[in-house]
Amino acid sequence: MQQLVRELNEASETYYNGQSELMTDYEWDARFDELKRLETESGTTLPDSPTQKVSEDTISGQKEEHEFAALSLAKTKQTSELIKWAEDRPIWISWKLDGLTLVVTYDGGRLQKVVTRGNGHIGTNITHLSKAINGIPQQIGYQGHIVIRGEAVISYEDFERFLMESGEDYANPRNLASGSLTLKDAEEVRQRHIQWIPFTLVYTELDINSWGDRMAWLDEQGFKTVERLFLEHPDDSAVESGIAAFTQKVTSKQNPYPVDGLVICYDDTAYAQTGSVTGHHATRAGLAFKWQDEAADTVLQEIEWSCAASTISPVAIFQPVELEGTTVKRASLCNISECERLGIGGPGTQLSVIKANKIIPKVIAVTQSVGAFEVPHECPVCHAEAKIRQSESGTKTLHCMNAACPAKQLKKFARFVSKEGMNIDGISEQTLSKFINLGWVSEYADIYELRQHILDLSRMEGFGEKSASNIMRSIEKSRNVEAHRLLYALNIPLCGLDVCKRLLSAYSLSDLVGEATKQGADLFSQPAEPQDVFAHVNGIGPEKSAQFVCWFRDGGNLARYRRLLEKLQVTSPELAPTGNRCEGLTFVITGDVHHYKNRNELKAYIESQGGKVASAVSGSTSYLINNDVTSTSGKNKKAKELNIPIISEDEFLTAYGLIDN
């Protein structure tokens, strides 16, 4: 019993404070149930037993005593116990969200404070982070005093995105949500996309006795409360069908947020308050229902190392087993520390696996280890050196040392295929990650060569012939692309859709790239500084111009762009002139300019007036513009040979500019 208390408390401390997991939920529940059984049999409860206290977060900061104690719920895995507890009274079923409980208080329509649950009686005031947490409005319509309890959660999608972008190591969304609320920087917290979902109205001065009506009232105030189902007569059939409805949403991944069960509460809130408090549980406040995790034994075939961002994570590939109505043959092992904790060996190692909370395949135990667990010394994607790093909490992870590794560019590939970019439907970040790890995609142009892998793609888990064919059709369709979408898809820093459109309103795509990479047409013409090239275009300025030019002046970027361009048919908007002062004329510009910011601004004006600007003097040139008319430059010599008039900028402005004769 002492050992169980020690293990459970250590695991809870790490679990509720954003650190690495010491054991799975499955293992924790098994140990907890075993401790309860021993306490019942022996009639003894040890000091600090987790069966007698609320699991506590220890987030540092200003402590705050709760106005109403935030007690935990008793739990069951048996529907029969749930039905017995309901006493045939009207009940509600809602999600048991797997996050961090926050208590939010309003007075006079304004947010007063946000406090973590802590030990149920005293929590940590994190009001300074409230604006960084979605779902906590700063003002509401109701002017009285209300106290709301809700769960701060992070969706699976945002969790995966964060891991890919940051390269940090968190075991699950709940772990990340908890760890995020220890941060001091609100902007950093905002980037984690934490959502606060109210699950009960603790106090209001209004006379609302129905729990369902109280939740509906919160919705009217602008909150996004927890999903729920009303059962007026909770008999066997109603309860089982209600649980089945929620379970189906879990297994089909219709619910975006992590859950670890369901909560059942009475609709009659007055009756719910009449229960007693035992072991920090209010007996009628609610009952937590947790699914029975179905476990299966299997044999490890290999460990696949998958690279995302800078982290290389181990994935167990094992003999297929049936779990929760689906075939499972792979499960993430998270990191090196988790492999060592479980005692993972080599091929032939016997494993016990589950689908945690009906969703995530998870190795929960090694029943017999065979051979040695080997950590690779190189990245599986780019084959650069891989090194083990250890975090402050002691977690060991494997990292790729190559900054240019394609796996680290996953967010860029995701933008490339996005609706605003190349609009390739059917390719998610997860799918792109698979393509990259398989070596199919290392640059944008490779996406247009995926047809050679269509057979392998159709056989991949989660795909089939139909989905593979749909992806190929979408790729083929994207070959015809508008220029501004292509530029956006290239992930040029500071170049969003609006910037791309502005640039293309002044230049054609080929001219844009040509001007960006231009190195000077003769010995006396120097390439413009990056910040000057497109700074004259409305809404661009020197910083965006510099980023655009520097991107294309990078030899690797330019080569990859040209390889991509070979796969595409690019359409550009017609650059309609806004005037006709230069219509039918062709100019060549050389040397410095004084009235315009740079030669590109003068070029843009000529084109806006129906004229053309060429890079070299020829027989079709109408005028050479050069403020040094007597120069002996190559262009001046050529113009004199061909009897092309050489005019200064002032002469040009007088004849064709905005200065009248």
N, C-alpha and C positions, 0 to 999 in steps of 0.2 A: 504493500500500500504506500509506503514511504517513497519507493522508487517511482510508482505511478504518479504520485502527487508532484514529485520533482520534475519528471519528464513532461507532464502536462503543463505545469506552470511555465517551464522554460520555453516550450513550444508556443504557448499563448502569448508570452511576452514578445517573441520575435514576430509572430503572426499579426498581432495588433499594433505593431509599431514600425511597419514598413521594412522589416529585415528579411533575410532569407528564411525559407521554411525549414524547420527541423523535422517535421513529419507531415504526411498528407492528411487531409480531412478524414479520410477513411481510417487511417491509423489512429488519429486523435479520438474519433468517435469510439473505436474499438477499445482503446485504453480507458476512456471516460466511462463507458458502460461496464467494463470490468471493475473499475474502482467503485462504482455505485453498488455493484453486486457484492463486493467484499465488505463495503460499509454496512449493507443490509444484513449480511450473514453474521458479521462480527459484532454489530451493534456499536461500532466505534467510528467516529469521524475524526480524522487527523487535523491538526491546525493547518490552515492555509489550503485546505482541500478545494480544488476547483468546482466541486459539486455544491459548495456553499457560498460561492461568490460570483459576482459579475466579472466576466473577462474584461480586463482593464487596458485602455491605451495609456501610455505614459508620455504623451506629447508634452514637451517642455513649454513653459510660458506662464502667464498669469492664471492662477487657479480661481475657479468660480464654483460656488455651491449651487446645486440645482434647486430650483423652486419646487419641483416635483421629482422625486427619485426616479431614475431611469433604470428600472429593474429588468432582468432578463426573463425569458420565457422558459417554462418546462418544455421538453421535447418528446416526440414519439415517432416511431417508424411504422406504427400499426394503425390502420384505419379504424379498427375496432375501438381502440382507446380514444381516438379522435371523436367518434360517434358518441361514445359514452360521456366524454367531457362536454359535448354540445348540449346534452340534456333535452334534446328535441326543441331547443329554442332557436330562433332565427340567427344565423351566423353569416359571417363574410369570410371568404378565402382570398388571400392576396399573396403576392410574392414575398418571400423572405430574402430581401436583397443582400448581397454579399459585399458590403462596403464598410464604411465607418459612420456610426450614428452621430448626428449633430442635432442639438436642441437649439431652436431658433425662436427668439422672443421679439414681439412687436408691441409698441405703445404709441398711441396717437397716430397710427398709420405709418410710423417710421420704424425701421429696423433698430432694435435696441442692442441685441447681442447674439453671437453665435458661439456655442460652447460644445466641446466634445463630450461624449458620455463619460469618459474617465472610468471611475469605479462605480458609477451609477449614482453617486451622491455628490462627488466633486469632479469637475472636468476642467479643461483648459480653454480659456477664452481666445478664440481665433477670429474675432469680428473683423480684424484688419485684413483678413483674406476673403471676406464675404463677396466683394465685387469680382473676385477671380473665380468664384464657384457659380456655375450656371444653376438657375432655379431658385436663387435666393434674391427676391426683389428688394430693393432698398426702401420702397414705399408701397403700401397697399391702401385700398379704399377704406377698410374698417378702421375706426378710430379708437377702439377699445384695447384691452390687454389680452393678448393671445400667446400661447406657448405651443409650438409645433415640434414634433419629433420626426426626423426623416433620415434617409441614408445617403451618404456621399459615395457615389459609385462612378466607375469608368467603364465605358462600353468595351466589348471585346475588340471592336474595330479600332478604337482610339488607343487601346492598350498595345495592339500589334504595331500600329503606326509609330507609337512612341518608342518601342523597343528598336524598330528599324532605324529611326532617325537618330536616337541618342546613343545606341550601343550599350546602354545601361542594363543591369541585370535585376529583373524583378520576376518573382515566380508566377504571379497572377495579377489581374486587375485590382483586386482588393489590397494586395500588397503595395501596389503603386499608389492607390488612392490614399492609403494610410501614410506612406512615406512622403507623399506630396504635401500633406498638411503639417509636416514638420518644417517646411521651408519658410523662409522669412520674406522672400521676394514674391510679391503678388503676381507679377508678370510671368514669372516662371511657373507658378501654380496655374495661371490661366491657360498656359500652353498644354497642360495635362488634360484639359477638357473634362473636368470633374462635374458631374451632374448631381444635384441634391434633389431627392425625391421624397416628399412627405409621406409618412405611412400612418400617422395618427395625429389628431388634434388633441393635445393634452389638456388645454384649458382655454375656455372662452367665457366671457360674461353673458353671452347669449344663451338662451334656454333651448339647446338642441340636444336631445337625449339619444337620438339615433346615430350610431357610428357612421352609417352610410350617408346620412344627411350632413353630418359634420364634414365628411370628406368632399361631398358635393359642394358644400359652402366654400371650402378651401379652393376648389376648382374655380368657383365664381370670383374669388379674390385674385385669381391669376396664377395660382400654383399648379404645377403638373404633378398630381398625386399618383400614388401607386395603383397599378391595375388591380381590379378586384372583381369578385363574383359573389352574388347574394344567393343564399340558400334559406328559404323560408322554413322548410321542413327537412332538417339534415338527417334523413334516414340513410340506410346502407346504399341504396341506389343513387340518391342525390349526391352524397359525399364522394362515392367512387367515381361518378361521372364528372364531378367538379374537379377532382384531383387529376383525372385522366385528361381533361381539357387543358389544364396548366402543363401537365407532363408533355403533352403533344407539342405545345409551343416551345418547350425546352428542347426536345429531341429534334424538332424541325428548325431550330435556331431562329424562331420568330421573335424571341425576346432578345434585345440587343445587350442587355446588362447581365452580369453574373448574379446568379442566385444560388443559395444552398438549401432550398426547401420552400415551404409555404408557411403562412401564418394564418391561424383561424382565430377569430375573435367574435364576441357577442355583438349583435346590433344594439342591444339595450346597454348603453354605457353605464347607467345607474346600477344595474345588476352586476356588471363587470367589476365595479368598485367594491362590492360587498365581500369579495374573497379574502382569504388570509394571505399572509406573507410568510413563506417558509424557504429557508436557504436562498434568500434574495430573489425568490420567484413569487410573483403575485398570482395566486392560483386561478383566478378568473379573468385576469387581464388579457390572456390569450394563450394559445398553445402552438408550438412550432412543430411542423411536420417535416421530416427529412426522408428522402427516398432511400429505400434499401439498395445499396450499391451492389450490383451483380458482378462478382469476380470470376475470372477464368484463368486457368493455368495454361501456359504455353512455353515455347522454347525460343530463345534468342537466335536469330540467324546471322545478323550483323549489326554493327552500329554505323549509321550514316551520319556524317558530319555536315551540317547545313549552315551556310554563311549568310547572315543578314546584318546589314550595317557593318560594324567591326567585330561582332561576336560570332564565333563559330560554335554552334550548339549541337550536342549529340542527340540523335534520334534512334530509338530502338526499333529495329525491323524484326518481327517475330512471326512464327507460324500463325496463320489467320485463325481467329476465334470469333464466335458469335456473342455479341454483347448488346443488350437493349434492342434487339431486332436488327442489328447491322453487323457486317463483317469488319473486324478491326485487325489490322496487321502492322501498325506503327504507332509509336507514342513518343512524345518529346521527353528527354531525360533532363532537360533544363540546362544543366551545367556540370562541370567536373565534380564539384562538391557533392551534388545530388547523386552522381554515379558512385562516388566513394561511400556515401552514407548508405546507399542501398546495397553496396557490395557487388556491383555489376562486374561480370567477368567477360569472357569472350564468347564466340559462337558455341551454342550448346547449353549456355546458362539457362536454368529453369526460372521462369518469371510468373508472378501473379499480377494480372492487370484488371482494371476496371474502366468504366466511363464515368468519371467524376461528375456528379450532379447531372447525369444522363447525357453529357455533352463531350467532355474532353477525355480522350484515352490517356490512361496514366498507369505507369508501373508502380505498384504499391509494395512489392516485396520480391526479394530474390530467394527462392526456396533451395536452390543449389547452384553454386557458382562453378563455372568450368573455364579454365584458362585465365589469362590476364586481361585486364582492361587497359587498352593502349590508346594513348593520346597522340594524334598526328602532329608532325612537326612542320607541316605546310598547309596553306589554305587550299581547300578542295576546288575553289573556283579559279584563282589566278596562280596557284602553286607558289606563292611567295611565302616567306617565313611566317610561322605562327608561334605565338608565345603565350604562356599562361600568366595571367594577372590575378592578384588577390585583392579583393576590396577590403575596406576598413572592417566590415563585419565578418571577414574571413572567407567569403565566397570566392571560389576559384573558377575563372572563366578563360576560354581560349580566344585569342584575338589575332586577326590578320594584320600584318605589319605594312601592307601595301596600301598607301592612301588612294591609289588609282584603281583598286580592285572593283570590278563591275558590281559586285554584291553591295558595295558601299554607295552605289549610285541608284539604288532601287527607287528612291523618291523621284529621281529625275526620269527614270523609265516610266514611272506611274504618270507623271505629268505629260510625257510624250504621248501616251495612248489615251489620255483623258479626253472627255467630250470637247473641252475647249481647245485641245491640241489636235492630234491626228484622228480622234474620235474612233478608236478601235474598240468596238463593243465586245464584251466577253472576256477581256484580259484584265484580271484584278491584280493588286499588288502581290497577293499570295501566289497567283499563277506566274507572274513575272519572276518572283523569287525562285520558283521551281525551274523555270527556263534558264535562269542565270546559273543556278547551282548545277544544272545538267550540262552546262557549257554550250547551250544552244544560242544564247544571246549574250554578247559582250559589248555591242554598240547598237545604235538605233537601226542601222541598215540590216542587221541580222534578223530583225522582226519580219522583214519581207522575204526571208529565206526559210521561214518556219515550215513551209509546205513540205520540205524534205524530211521533216520529223512527224508528219501527220499520223502515220501508223503508230509510232510510239506514243504520241499524244492521245490517240483514241483509246489506248490500252491503259493509260494512267488512271490511278484512283481518283474518282470524282469526275472523270470525263467519259467520253464515249464517242462513237462515230458521229453522232449528231452534233454534239457540242464542239468537237474538233472541226467539223465542216463549217459550223457557224462562225468560228473564230477565223478560219481561212477566208470565208466570204467577207467578213468585216475588214480583214487586212487588205484584201484586194480592193474593196470599196474605198479604203483610205488612201490608196495610191493617188487618186485625184484630190488634191488638197488646195485650199486657198492659201495664198502666200502668208497672210498674217497668222493663220493657224500653225503653219510650219515654223515660222519664227518663234512663236510662243512655245511650241513643243521642244525647241532646242535647249530650253532652260538657260538662256542667257541672263545673267544677273541683272536685276532691275527692269527687265523687259517683260512686262505683263502684256495682256492683249491690247490695252489702250496704247501703250508705247509702240507696239508693233504696227498698229493701224496708223499712228501718226507718222512713223517713219515711211510707211508705204504710201502715204498720201503725198509725200514729197519726192520719193524715188521708186523706181521699179526694184524688184528683188535683186536682179543681177547688178544694177547700179549700186544698190546698198552694199552688197558684198564687195563689189569692185572698189568703191570709195573707201570702205573700211580697210581693205588690204593693199590699197594703192601705195606704191613706194616712190613715186615721182617719175615723170615722163622724160625728163632730160637732166643733164648734169646740174642745171641751175634751179631745179624744182625739187624741194624737199617734201617728204611726206608730212601731212598735217599731224599735229599732236592729237592723240585720241579724243581729248575733251573738246577739241575744236571742230571735228569733222562734221558732226550732225547737231551741234549745239544750237544752230540757227533754226532748226525745225521747231515749230510751235509745240511747247509742252515737253521738250526733250532736255535741253540744258547740258552742261558739261559733264555731270556725273553719269547720266544715262548714256551719253555719247561715248564716254571713255569705256564703260563696261561693254558696250556693243562692239566697239572697234577692237578692244583688247581680246575679246573672245574670238573674233575672226582672224586676228593676227597671230593667234596661237596655232602653230603648224598642225598639231594633233587635231584640234577642233575643226580646222579648215578641211583637213583630209577626210575626217569622218563625215562632215557636211557634204562634201562632194560625192562620197560613196553613197550617201543617203539619197542625194539628188538624182542619181542614176536610176533609182527605183520609183521615182515619182513623176507625176504630171502636175505642175504647179500653175495655178491660175492667179492672175493679179488684176486688181481693179484698174480701170483706165484712169490715167492721171489727166483729167480734163483741165485745160488752161482756164485761168480766170480773166484773161485779157488777150489782146491781139497786137500789142506794141512790137513784138519781135517775131511775128508770124512769118514763116517762110525763110527765116534767116538762120545761119549756123555760125556759132561763135566758138573760138578757142580762147581760153583764159590762161595767162601765165604771169608769174611774178606776184608781188604783194598787192593787196587791195587796201583802200583806205576808208571808203564810205561804207562798205559792207564788212561784217565781222570776219569773213573769210571767203575764199573763192567758192566754197560750196553754197554759201548764202546767195552769192551773185548767180551761180548756176541755177539755183532753185527759182530765183526771180525770172530769169530768161525763159525757163521752161514753163513757168506759170503764165507767161505772156505769149505762148505759142511757139517759142524758138527752140533751137536745139543747141546742145553744147557737146563738142567733140574733144577728144584728148590730144589729137595731133592735127597740124595744119595740112590741108590737102586742097585740091582744086575746087572742092565743094564748100570750102570755108568762105563765109561772107566777111567776117572781121576777126582779127586777132586783137584781144584786149590785153594791153601791157602798159603799165604806168611808166615804164622806162622805154619810151618809143625808140630811142637811139641805141638800145642794147644790141650786143652782137651775139645774143643767145641763138641756139639752134632754131628755135621757133621763129624769131625775127628774121633770120637769114632765109628760112624757107618761105615765109610770107612775102618777102621782097622778091625772091625768085619767081613766085607765082603771081606777083602784082596784087597780093591781098592787102587791103588797107589795114594799117596798124593804128589803133585808137587807144587813147587813155581812158581811164575809168570816168573822168569828168566828161569827156566827149561822148562816151556811151550814155551817161545819165542825161545829158542834154538832148541827145537824139532819141533815145529809147526808154529812158527812165521816167521818174516822176517829176523831173524838172522841165518845165516848159521852155521853148525857145524864147 
